[in-house]
């Protein structure tokens, strides 16, 4: 995976590390060490100045011009695809054999039994001390898990949430998502181990693994076309997500609920990192994971009464996909060219804010989330 990301355009991944000496020699006016620092800053979700952004974009263009980006067919950028948002599809409609609704059967709410189980889990989320014991002075830690898009969006969410008067002072929000850390990288860590970085961030926030009780997960794999057309690439992502969730529960024994989101609109993508329809199709992975948990898959068991606990309870978080400028029926979400960066895949400042606002609205209003997020 690291090799794939290293071949991908600079603005998409940690691929700046793969820029060669030959390219540097061919473009002596570009300081590639500086470009790498700016790219890492970009991936962390930090805002670039106008001068930094211009330099970053020029380096990316030079890389593409010299063949530094993997050459694979990418659909032309377009303001809409004609695909129907999952939330708008009915039980009778089909996309490659899959019906509509986040939870299937045209339904966007969890089945009643699963909802009640989620409410029971949410009611058990309470402030915990550093050893994981209930304490009035304890904390409820909410972490993110994901890739570059996720950290860029969640970093804005943290600012909005911490400034919102509805948020409980007991809730500590920690961004665990990291640039280049795909589902495969979390499921099968390499030398650059995302779990170690997450440990460091928790320590910096003054909290412990025993206090982590809720997670937001937004994941994908780079270059899904390499795994085959739907459902093959989605099945690969699903397998990596099962591995990720198992490690997540091992790491955080008091983790009770994980809210899952699929990707934003990728019709403006200019590289093969994750264009449409792969971004759209990633929503079915979320549905499959929740469905399998409801049906009793032991690898996703959250209920100690049914055996060894391997996963937190899974629910949909905010659904982030809309068909570009056409939007969707549920809500006013649209994705315009200015909502994504130069690569057409990562969100711009306005795109990050859209996701952050959707997530904040979700945790304030969802019947399970508001139990732990809001002030009493």
N, C-alpha and C positions, 0 to 999 in steps of 0.2 A: 504494500500500500504506500509506503514512504517513497518507493521508486516511482510509482504512478504519480503521486502528488508532486514529486520533484520534476516531472516532465510537464506538469500542468502550468498554465500561464501564471506569471508571477502574482498577479492580483487575486488569484484564487486560493492559493494554499501556501505551504511552506516551501514551495518550489523555488524560491529565490536561492535556497541553499544549493540547488542543482545547477545554477548558472555557471557556465564553464569559463575556464581561463581564455579559451579561444574567443568566446563572445566578448569577454572583457577587453581583449586586445583589439577586437574589431570595433568596439565602441569605447575608446579611451576617454571620451568626455564624460562618461557615466561612472560614478564611484559606486561599484556594486556592493561594497560593504555598507555604504550609506543607504542604498536602495533596500538592502536586506533589513536594516534597522527600521526603516520606514514601513516596510511590509509587515514586520512583526507587530509594530505599533498598530497598523491597520487591522490585523487579525485579532488583536486584543480588544478591538472596539474603541480605541482611543481616537479622538478627533485629530485629523491632520490639518495643519494650516494650509492656506491656499498655495503657498510656495512648496510645502512638503507634498501636497497632493499632486501638483504639477510634475514634480520630480519623480514621484512614484509612478504616475501614468506614463511618463516618457520612458522610464526604464522598462515598464511592461510592454510598451509598444516596440521597443528595441528587441526585447526578447522574442516577441511574436514574429517580428520581421526576420530574425535570424533562425527561425525554426525551433525556438526553445519550447514552444508549446506543442503538445501532442496534436498531430493532425488527424482528426476524426470528423466525420460529417456532423454538422450541427445545423438544426433547422434555422431558417432566417428569423431574425428578431421580428416579433409581431405583437400588436397591442391586445390580441385575444386569440384563443386557440379553437374555440367552439366546444371545448370540453365543458361538461356540466359540473359545477361544484357538488361535492358529495352531499352537502347539506340540502341541496335543491332536488336531488334525485329521489324518485319514489321507489317503492318496493317493486313495482312492475318494470322499471327501467333497468337497463343493463349496460355496463361498461366491461367489455371483454369477459363476460360471464358473471360479473359482480353487480349486485343490486345497489340501491341507493341508501342514504342515511349513514351517519357516522357509525352507528351500532348495527347496521344492516336492517333489512326489512323496511326501509324507508324511515327509520326512527333515529332521531338525533339525541335521544335521552337514553341512559342505560336501562336495561331491564330492571323491573322493580326489585327483584331479589338481590341483584348486584348493587343497586343503589342503596338498599337497606344495609347491606354488608359494608359498603363504603361509609355510610353515615356512622355505623358502629366503630369503624376504624378512626374516623375523624373525631368522634367524641372522646377517644382515648388519647388524642394528641394533647399534650399538656406541657407546661414548662418543666424541663428536666435540668438537674445539676450536671456537673462535668462527668459524673459517674453514671449518668442515665437514670437517676432517681428523682421522683417528683419533688419539686421545690418551688415555693412561691417566688424565690429569687432566680429561678432557672430560666432557660431559653428554649424556644422552639426554632430549630434551624431549618431553613428552606434553601435547598441547593439547586443549581442548574447542572445538567449534564449534556454535553453536546460538542459541537464543532465551532468553526469561526463564526458562521451566521448566528449561532446560538449565543455566544459570548457577546457579540456586538449588540444583539437585541436585549439580552438580559442585563447588560450593564446600564442601559437606559432605563429598563424596568426598575432596577434597584434605586436609581435616583428618584423616579416618580413615586415608587412605593414608600420610600423612607420619608418623603415629604407629604404623604397623604395622611390627613388626621384620622382616617378610619383604621389605619394599621395599628395592631397591638404593639406596644413597646417590648413585649416579650419575644417578638419574632425577629430573628436575625437572618438576613438574606445574604448568601454567599454564592458568588458566581464560580462554578466549577468547570464550566465549558471552556474549551481551549481551541485555538486555531489548529487546523489539521487533524484534530482528534475525531475521526469518523467512528461509526459504530464498531467497525472491525478493530480499530485501534484501542477502543475501550474494552472490547471483548477479549482481545489477544494483545496485551501491551508489549511493546518492544522496548528498546533502550530509552526512548523518550516516553516515560510512563505517566499517563494522565492522572492515575490514582495518587501518585506521589505529589504531583503539583496540587491536586485537590487537598491532600493532607496539609500542605504548606499554607494554603489559603484559609483553611479552617483555623489553623493555629494563629495566623495573622489576625483573624477576626475575633480571637479570644474564645473560641468554642471548640467542642470536641466531637468526635464521631458518634459518641453516645447520645448527643443532643440532636442529631439530624433525624427528622421525622417526616419530611416531605421533600419531593423532588419534582422538578419540571425537566422533561427530557425531550429534546428535539434533535433527531439524528438522521444521518444519511450515510451513504458510502460514495466515495469519489469514483467517477467513471462507471456508473451502473450499466452502461451499454456493454461493457466488457463481460458482464455476467449473463447477458442474453436479454431478450425481450420479455415483457410481462407474461407470466408471473415469475420468471426465473430470477431476475434481478431483485424483485421484491422478496422472494423466498430466501435469497442470500442475506438480505438486510434483516429479515425476520430472525434467522438463525443467529446473526450477530447480536441482535437486540436481546434474545433470550440469554445469551452469554453475558451481556452487559448487565442485565437485570439480576442475574445470579450473583455476580461480583458485587453489585450495588448493595444487595441485601446482606451479603457476608460482611461487607465493609461497615454498614450502618445497621446494626441489629435492631434499632428502634424505629427504622424507617417503615412507615405505615402505608402511605399513599404516594404513587407516582402518577403525575398528570402528563400525558403524551400529546405532542403536537407534530404534525407533518409539516412539509416545507411550504414556503411562500411561492407565489407565481414565478416561473422561470422562463416565460416566453420571450424575454429579452436577452437570454443567455447568448454569449458570444464565444463560449468555449464548451468542450465536452465534459466539463466537470460534473454537471448535473442539470442538463436542460430539460425542457418538456419533451415527452410526457412523463419523464421519470419523477419530477417533483410532484406532479399530480398523483401519480400512482403510489407514492410513498404513503399516502393516507390509508391505503388498504392494509399496509403492514400494521399500523396502529389497530385497525379493526380486528385483524387476525389474532394479534396478541391478546386483546381483551376477550375476544370470542373463545380462544383456547383456554384462557384462565377460567372463564365462566363454565366451560365444559369439563373442567377438572384436570387439565394437563398438570401432571405432578411437577414438571419443571417450572411451572408458574404458580404453584400453590402458595397462597397467602394465609391460609387458615390452619392454625396448629391442630385443630380438631380433626383435620383430614390428612395429617401426616407432616413430614418435615417441611418447614417454611422455606421456600426458595426465592420468593419474590414479594415485593410490596403489592398491595392491591392496585390494579391499573384502571385508569379512567381517561377519557379524552380530556385534554385541556382545550384551549382555544383552537379552533380550526382556522388556519391562516391563509388558505388558498382561496383566491377568487380569480375569475377568468379575465385577468388583465384589466383593461379599461371598461369592460362590460360588467365587471363586478359579480354580484350574486344577489339572490332574493333576500337572504337572511342578513340584515344589516346593510351598512353603506360602504363596505370595504371594496376598494378598487386598487389596482396596482398600475401605476403610470411609469413611464421610462425614468422619470426623475426620482422614483422610489428605490432604484437600484444603482449600484456603482458602475464604473466603466466596464466591468466584466459582465454585467447583466445578471449576475447570480447573487452576489453579496448585496445586502441592503445599504442604501445611502442613509444619510441622517434622517430623512423623512420616513424611509422604510423602517428603520430601527424603531422610530417613535411609534409608528403604526402598530408594530408587533407588541411593543412595551405597553401601549395603551390597551390593546386587546387582552393581554395577560393580566394587567391590573384590574380591568373590568371583570375578568373571570374570577380572580381570587376574592374580589369583594362581593360577588353575587352568586357564585356557584354554591348550592346548598351544603356541599361538603367542605369546600375551601373556606367559606366565611366563618365556619366554626373555629378554625385555628388562626386565621389571618386577622380578623377584626377584633377590635377592643370589646371587652365584655360589657 
